[in-house]
Amino acid sequence: MSVFNEYSTIYNLLYTDKDYPSEVEYIHIILQKYGVKNVMEYGSGTGIHGCLLADKGYSVTGVELSKGMFEQAKKRIADQKKENCFSLINGDIRTFTVDKKFDAVISLFHVISYLTDNDDVVQTFRNAASHLKQGGIFLFDVWYLPAVLTLHPQNKIKKIESDDFLLHRITEPNILYNKNIVDVNFKSFLTNKKTNNSVLIEEKHFMRYFSTPEIHLFAGLAGFEVIESEEFMTSSAPSENTWGVCFILRKK
């Protein structure tokens, strides 16, 4: 997951079209259903989801491994004066510890799909359970096996432009069928429009796709039960056309 140290330099530009408010509203509805007030976020990135959750009255603790993203999130929290409701930990979601129990652990934007090793998944699930109150929930979204094998990841070119920068990103995925992993290769060409200087940033992301039985197995090993699964954002039943599935686990 160290790829995110370099990736953080262009992360916010890449996702300027991402509908964070709608995603947080979707999560908010689920959290309210289970009476959640304080939240730990695994893979808090640059802090956008966390700040929006804080706006809705949650006490948020974010955990982010990438130093670059962690620093951007700290600045965002300070700029928005949310230090009293959003705290950060620069740590590994598999191994960090904090002496506090939460109503919910959430992990958004496919963070769990970056855990390509079974031991890492179990370790992360158990760590989530250790930070939850009895009956607390663990909510996360992952790439869904039926959809990956039906739709197949496609080559893409994305162009994003801001006042200062022009970004062209080429995505070339490759399915590793025997590992349940998609090897996603990115080439990002970033041009400073004021100086006309350009830089190439190359990244390789290994994304695991999960089946429902796998999630049930990992949940049981960590002391959870799966209580809901649905298409992320729409709440529809998962199908072979559902790329991102949201799972909700409860600590036994």
N, C-alpha and C positions, 0 to 999 in steps of 0.2 A: 504493500500500500504506500510505499515511499514515493511512488510516481506523483502523488499529489503535491509534493513540495514544489515541483516545477509547474505543475498544472494550475496551482493556485494563482499564478500570475495572470492567467487569462480566464479564470473560472467565471467571474461575475459578468465579463463581456460575453462569454459563450452562452450564458443563460439569461440574457436580458429579456428574452421572450417567454421565460418560464412564469407561469401564473402562480406565484407563491401565495398570494392572498386566498385564492380558491382552494389550494391544497391545505392551507392552515384551517380554513373554514370546515373542510371535510374532516380533518383530524379533530377539530374542536367538537364537532357533533358527536363523534365516537367517544371522546374523552368525557364529555358531559354525561353520556349514557352510563358510564361507569363511575361517576362521581369523582373524577380526578381533579386534584388541585395543584399538586407539584409533580414535575416531570423531569426525568433525565433523558437527554437526547444523545444517542450514540451517533457519532459522525456529524457533528453540528456544523461543519463546513465554515462558511464565512458569516454565519450567524443570522441569516435572513429568516429562516423558519422560526428560530428561537425568539427573535425580537418580536415577530408577529404573534407568537403564542403569549409572550409577556404582555403585549397590548391587550390580549383577551383575559388577562388577570391571572395567568399561571405563573408559578415560581419555577424557573427553568434552570437546570444545570446541564451545560453542554460538555461533551467529551470529544475532542478532536486530536487526531494523531499528527496531522500535517502542521508543522510550525508556521508555514506561510498562511494557511487558512486560519489557524488559531490567532495569529496577529491581526489579520483582517477583521475577524470577529470581535476581538477586543476593542479595536478602533470603532467598529460599528456600535457596540454596546455603549462606549463612552460618548460617542457623538449623539446617540439617542437618549443618553442619560438613563440607562436601564441597569446600572450596577446593582441596584437593590433587588431586582427581580430576575436577573439573568447572570449567572456566574459560569466560569469556564474552567475546564481542566485540560491541559495539554497531555494527553495520555492515550494508551492503547485500550480499546474496548474489550480486548480479551483478558487483560491482566490488571488494569488499574483498580484501586479500591478507594472508597470514601466512607467515612463513618456517618452514614445517613441512609434512611430508607425512603423510598418514593412510592407514590400511588401508581405511577406508570413509567416504563422505559419505552421510548419510541426511537425508531431508526428509519429515516426517510431517504428517498432517492436511491434505492437499491444498494445501500451500504452493505447489507448482509450478503448480497451477491458477490461482493469482493472477497468473501471468505471462501476460498476454493478448496481448502483442506478440511476434512471431516473433524479433526481434532480442534481446529480453530472455531468451527461452528459450535461444537459442544462447549468449548471453553467460553465463548461469548454468551451463549444462552445461559450457562450456569452463572456467569458473572452478572448478567441481567437479573437472574432470580435472586442472587445474593443482595442486590440493591433494592429489591422490592418488598413492600409490606405484604403480609399474608393476604392473598386474594388480589394482589396488584396485577396489572396487565402489561404485557409486552407486545407492542404494535410495530410491525415493520412491513415493508414491501420488497418483493424479490422478482426477478425474472422467472417466468413460469414455463416449465418444461414443455407442456403440450403446444403452447403458442410458438416457442422458439423452433420446435421441430416441424411445425406446420407452416409458419410464415417465413421462417429463415431471416436472419439479419441481413440487411442489404448494404451495398456500397452507397455512400452518400457524400455530397458536397454541400457545405453550409457556408453562407456569406453573412457576416455581421458587421455593421458599421456604426461607429459612434462619432462624436465630434472630433475625437483625437485619433482614433484607430480604425483600421480596416483589417478584418480577420477572415481568411479563407481556411476552412477546415475540411480535410478529406478523411473519411472514415472507411476503413477496409476490414470487415470482420471475417473470421474463420471459425467454424464450429469444430471443436474437438470432441467428437461424439463419444469416445470412450471415457471421457472425463467429466461430461456434463458441463463443459466450459466453452464460452465463446472468447476467442483471442481477438480483441478489438485493437486495431492499429490506427492511430491518429497521426496526421500531419497537419499542423496548424501554422499558417503563414501570417504573421502579424506585422502590419506596416504602420509606422507612425506617420500620420498624414501631414504633420507639421515639418518633420525632418526628411520624410521619404525613406527613412531607414527601415529595413525589414529584418525579421528574425524567424527562423524555422524552429518550431518546438515539436519534437517527436515523442510520442507516448505509446505505451502498450498497456492496455487494461485487460485483465483476465476476469471475465464475468461468469459466475456460476448460475446456472438455471436449475430451479428446484421443482420437484413434484410434490403434490400434497402428502403422499405417504412419507416422504423424506422429512417434511416439516413435522409431522406427527411423531416420527421416530426421535428426532432431535429434541422436540419439546418434552417427550417423556423422559429422556435421559437427563434433562435439566430440571425436572420437577414441575413442568408446566402441563396444562391441557389446552388443546386448540379449541377455542369456543366460537370463532368466526373466521371465514375466509371469503373475500369478495374482490371484484375488480377495483383497483385503486381509483378513487374519485367518483366512479359511477355507482358503486355498490351492487353491481350486477354479479350474478353467479359466474365463477371462473369457467372459461371454456378454452378451446383450442385457438381462439382468437384474442385471448386475454394475455397481453405481454406482461403487464405488471399486476401482481396479486398482492393484496394486503391481508396479512394474517394477524389475528388477535389471539394471544395466548394468555391464560390466567395461571398465576402461581398457586399450586395446590396447598 
